[in-house]
């Protein structure tokens, strides 16, 4: 409720637009803002990245800059946008998604998480940069978790197969 109170005071009221549709609609604008502010061209080709060691571990990036940098766009509701801005942290429920970039692409060194909410009169756009070197422990933990989960799935599939 704390960040909702702030958002109520500084943002335009939300519409009844579906949050997923809104996010998809605003993604291109956010990428354009990133390119303008950072000065790097983002490839937004529709691609699937697969982990070299396990093609079942995959991700479709919002955008990428060569093999070592990528862009993830978040067009959240205003209270979540304010929360990320004030705390200077990617909200916890997106931690796994951001780590997945590094898990899938072992050459990735930097992920730019772009937050965009044009309903805010100021700071409608900002970036939190995640660096592989700062996330090594969590990358290893979540990689192991995924591998173990996939092995367990395969074991159950074998047991259920005729």
Secondary structure as UniProt FT lines:
FT   HELIX           2..10
FT   HELIX           19..38
FT   STRAND          49..50
FT   TURN            55..56
FT   STRAND          58..59
FT   STRAND          63..65
FT   TURN            66..68
FT   STRAND          69..74
FT   HELIX           78..87
FT   HELIX           92..94
FT   HELIX           95..104
FT   TURN            106..107
FT   STRAND          110..116
FT   TURN            118..119
FT   STRAND          125..131
FT   HELIX           132..160
//
